[in-house]
Amino acid sequence: MIAKITHKGKSYHADLGKPIDISIPLRTGEENVSAWYVNPVKIEPVQSGDWIGDVNKGGSVNFRNIVFNPHGNGTHTECVGHISKENYTINKSLTTFFFIAELITILPDELINGDKVITKMHIENCLEGKKPEAIIIRTLDNHTSKINKQYSNTNPPYLTEEAALYIHELGIDHLLIDLPSVDREVDQGRLLAHHAFWQYPQQTRLHRTITELIYVPNSVFDGTYLLNIQI
């Protein structure tokens, strides 16, 4: 199904019959991607007396409990409520769900005090003057092991404050990245990139979102896409 979309004076065509899922599905156990020192995901059948919610174990239906941490066990979308004193929620902040997005691929090769980081120059060079509504950042190397990587205590790459501020200045409202966070794993709670992107608390951009721990396959080329953020 090919859809023609007119947005801000430009026309786009999107093949709605060929969506590309860039989320990481939840799986039970240690093979599930993990960050922030959380426990592994548990997906277990409900049991009540002799009854069990597992067809393969004699139950009439599959009926399971799922125990996970939304922030540490996989793909998740945050609003400013992630860092604010106020109680902002994602369902109130994100009220439209389709955006023109630019997928870019970056090798975080710049070192700051031994850390690999994504800089303003990285983003500027990749966007080449484009100002999309959403930016999807894929980092190299982009091995499939990202879907089950254990990130805790590995100090993954992150965005510099200047890079996040540049994304804000471009008017980009939705930031997606295949890392556990846009900020350093241990930064004494400063969360500089989060604050710069959301402009919290001075001029808070309540409608903006950050999505972390995505995975974009290598078969997907950099370029312009119709993005559907689902929560």
Order of alpha helices (4+ residues) and beta strands (2+ residues): beta-beta-beta-beta-beta-beta-beta-alpha-beta-beta-beta-alpha-beta-beta-alpha-beta-alpha-beta-beta
